Amino acid sequence: RTNIESIGGTIEVESVVGRGTTCRLRIPLTLAIVPALTVECAGDRYAIPQVSLLELVSLDADRASSAIEDLNGAQVYRLRGALLPLVHLSDVLGVESDRSDGHVLIAVLQADGKRFGLVIDRVLSTEEIVVKPLGSQLKALGTYS
């Protein structure tokens, strides 16, 4: 209760004999608890909302070299017959990937009705994370949300 109230939320408990108990948890709109997959890229942790995650694909070095194609300068992976464009998280962030063994780990995501594969270094865990809007100082950065 203390933690919820400290972020401006409330907890209400209402009991009716013979009918049961209703618990209401209200969290401010500025905060949300989201189930997420935590991943690693270049030693840093990032969270991917599970609602966007369709599946994970793991390719060993041999399979990756034959399964990942180059199409007009862009990498794609053929997933069950459909071409999946690949985006390397390390490239987006401008960092060096920790992976040097040729193993490729792809998080298949869907955003705005479009599917793509996000290439990550490793999967860490699933967690429930608290999400709140970025401060005004960071809103100009298009990469992060």
Backbone torsions as a table, in degrees:
resi	resn	phi	psi	omega
1	ARG	NA	-42.1	-179.1
2	THR	-61.2	-42.9	179.9
3	ASN	-63.5	-42.8	179.9
4	ILE	-64.9	-44.5	-179.8
5	GLU	-67.3	-30.1	-178.9
6	SER	-67.7	-21.4	177.0
7	ILE	-102.0	10.9	176.7
8	GLY	89.4	14.8	179.6
9	GLY	-97.8	176.7	178.4
10	THR	-137.5	155.9	172.8
11	ILE	-126.0	128.3	177.0
12	GLU	-121.5	134.1	176.9
13	VAL	-121.8	127.5	-178.7
14	GLU	-130.4	123.9	179.9
15	SER	-117.3	138.7	175.8
16	VAL	-127.1	123.2	-178.2
17	VAL	-57.6	129.8	178.3
18	GLY	82.0	-9.7	-179.4
19	ARG	-113.6	-30.8	179.2
20	GLY	122.0	-168.7	-176.8
21	THR	-122.1	137.2	175.9
22	THR	-114.2	128.1	175.9
23	CYS	-112.4	129.5	177.4
24	ARG	-116.6	125.7	177.9
25	LEU	-114.7	118.5	179.5
26	ARG	-113.6	123.9	178.6
27	ILE	-115.4	138.1	-179.9
28	PRO	-55.7	149.2	179.5
29	LEU	-60.6	-21.0	-179.5
30	THR	-75.5	-8.8	179.4
31	LEU	-128.1	147.2	174.3
32	ALA	-146.3	146.9	175.6
33	ILE	-102.5	122.6	-172.9
34	VAL	-126.7	130.2	172.2
35	PRO	-69.1	133.3	-174.9
36	ALA	-141.3	154.4	171.8
37	LEU	-96.7	122.5	177.1
38	THR	-93.1	133.5	-177.6
39	VAL	-128.5	168.5	-179.8
40	GLU	-123.9	142.2	174.2
41	CYS	-144.7	121.8	179.5
42	ALA	54.5	35.7	176.5
43	GLY	84.7	-5.4	179.2
44	ASP	-104.0	152.1	-178.9
45	ARG	-96.9	141.1	176.7
46	TYR	-137.0	154.4	-179.3
47	ALA	-116.3	135.4	176.7
48	ILE	-114.9	120.8	178.4
49	PRO	-57.8	130.8	-177.4
50	GLN	-64.6	-23.2	178.7
51	VAL	-64.2	-24.4	179.2
52	SER	-91.3	-15.1	-174.5
53	LEU	-86.2	122.2	177.9
54	LEU	-93.5	-44.3	179.4
55	GLU	-169.2	169.7	174.9
56	LEU	-115.7	138.3	178.0
57	VAL	-123.5	127.6	179.1
58	SER	-115.2	124.0	-179.3
59	LEU	-120.1	125.2	174.8
60	ASP	-71.0	170.7	-173.0
61	ALA	-57.0	-43.7	-179.0
62	ASP	-64.4	-46.5	-178.4
63	ARG	-66.3	-40.2	-178.8
64	ALA	-61.8	-41.8	-177.3
65	SER	-65.7	-28.2	179.5
66	SER	-96.0	-25.7	-174.0
67	ALA	-89.4	-25.4	-179.7
68	ILE	-91.8	123.5	-176.2
69	GLU	-109.0	160.0	174.9
70	ASP	-107.3	121.2	-178.7
71	LEU	-123.7	104.4	-178.2
72	ASN	53.8	42.7	176.9
73	GLY	84.1	1.8	179.3
74	ALA	-118.0	138.4	178.2
75	GLN	-78.3	138.5	176.4
76	VAL	-137.4	155.4	175.5
77	TYR	-125.2	133.0	-179.8
78	ARG	-87.0	106.6	-178.8
79	LEU	-106.3	109.9	-178.4
80	ARG	48.4	45.4	174.9
81	GLY	88.3	-12.5	-179.5
82	ALA	-105.0	138.2	178.3
83	LEU	-76.1	130.1	-179.1
84	LEU	-116.0	112.1	177.8
85	PRO	-64.5	141.5	-179.1
86	LEU	-107.6	137.8	175.2
87	VAL	-123.9	123.5	178.4
88	HIS	-86.8	119.8	-179.8
89	LEU	-57.1	-37.9	179.8
90	SER	-61.6	-38.1	178.3
91	ASP	-67.4	-42.1	-179.9
92	VAL	-61.7	-39.7	-177.7
93	LEU	-85.1	-11.0	-178.9
94	GLY	70.3	36.8	179.8
95	VAL	-124.7	169.2	179.0
96	GLU	-91.9	127.2	178.7
97	SER	-64.1	145.4	175.6
98	ASP	-76.9	-17.6	-174.7
99	ARG	-79.5	121.7	176.1
100	SER	-128.0	3.5	-176.2
101	ASP	-91.5	1.4	179.5
102	GLY	85.3	-11.4	178.0
103	HIS	-68.4	136.8	-179.0
104	VAL	-121.6	128.8	178.4
105	LEU	-116.4	121.5	-175.1
106	ILE	-117.0	124.4	170.8
107	ALA	-93.8	113.8	179.8
108	VAL	-83.6	117.4	-173.8
109	LEU	-119.4	157.4	173.1
110	GLN	-130.5	125.5	178.4
111	ALA	-140.0	132.1	-179.2
112	ASP	52.6	38.3	177.5
113	GLY	77.6	2.0	-179.2
114	LYS	-109.4	137.0	176.8
115	ARG	-100.9	141.9	175.0
116	PHE	-154.1	164.3	178.5
117	GLY	-107.9	125.6	177.1
118	LEU	-99.4	116.0	-179.1
119	VAL	-84.7	121.4	-176.0
120	ILE	-122.0	166.1	179.0
121	ASP	-78.9	-45.5	179.0
122	ARG	-163.5	158.4	175.2
123	VAL	-94.5	134.3	179.8
124	LEU	-99.4	-59.3	-176.9
125	SER	-169.6	179.3	169.3
126	THR	-110.4	139.6	-177.1
127	GLU	-146.1	160.4	167.7
128	GLU	-96.6	124.6	-176.8
129	ILE	-117.5	153.4	175.8
130	VAL	-94.2	126.9	-178.4
131	VAL	-114.6	134.0	174.4
132	LYS	-138.3	157.4	-177.3
133	PRO	-60.0	149.7	175.3
134	LEU	-67.4	148.4	175.8
135	GLY	-66.7	162.4	-176.9
136	SER	-60.2	-27.1	180.0
137	GLN	-67.1	-27.6	-174.9
138	LEU	-102.3	-5.3	-175.6
139	LYS	-63.9	-26.2	-178.7
140	ALA	-72.1	-17.8	178.7
141	LEU	-77.3	114.9	-177.1
142	GLY	-77.6	-19.0	-174.5
143	THR	-74.9	-33.7	-171.8
144	TYR	-105.3	149.1	171.6
145	SER	-149.4	NA	NA
